[in-house]
C-alpha cells in the first residue's frame, strides 16, 4: 500500500465518523487495506465499500474522506485485481471509471 494511501488513512479519525453499516467507520481502513493489497479474489472476500462508504446514491459521513483514500490508491500502484474490482463495481452500478 502506498505511503500516500497510508497518509490519507491516518489523516482521519475514522472512529468519530458514522459508517453506512450503522457503526463507527473505524473498520473502513481495514477494508481499504484488504482491497488494495489483495493478491487473489479470495483475499477480497468479505471486504467491500458498498454499504459502508456508499449505497446506491446514498453517501455517509465517512464518504468524503474515503474519496481521498480512493483517489490516492488510484494515483499509485494498485494491483490489477484491485483496479479491476473497482472497475467491475462501477460498471455494475452504471458508473464508469477512466
Helices and strands as residue ranges (DSSP letters): H 3-10, G 14-16, G 25-27, H 28-37, H 41-44, E 54-55, E 58-59, H 63-75, H 80-92
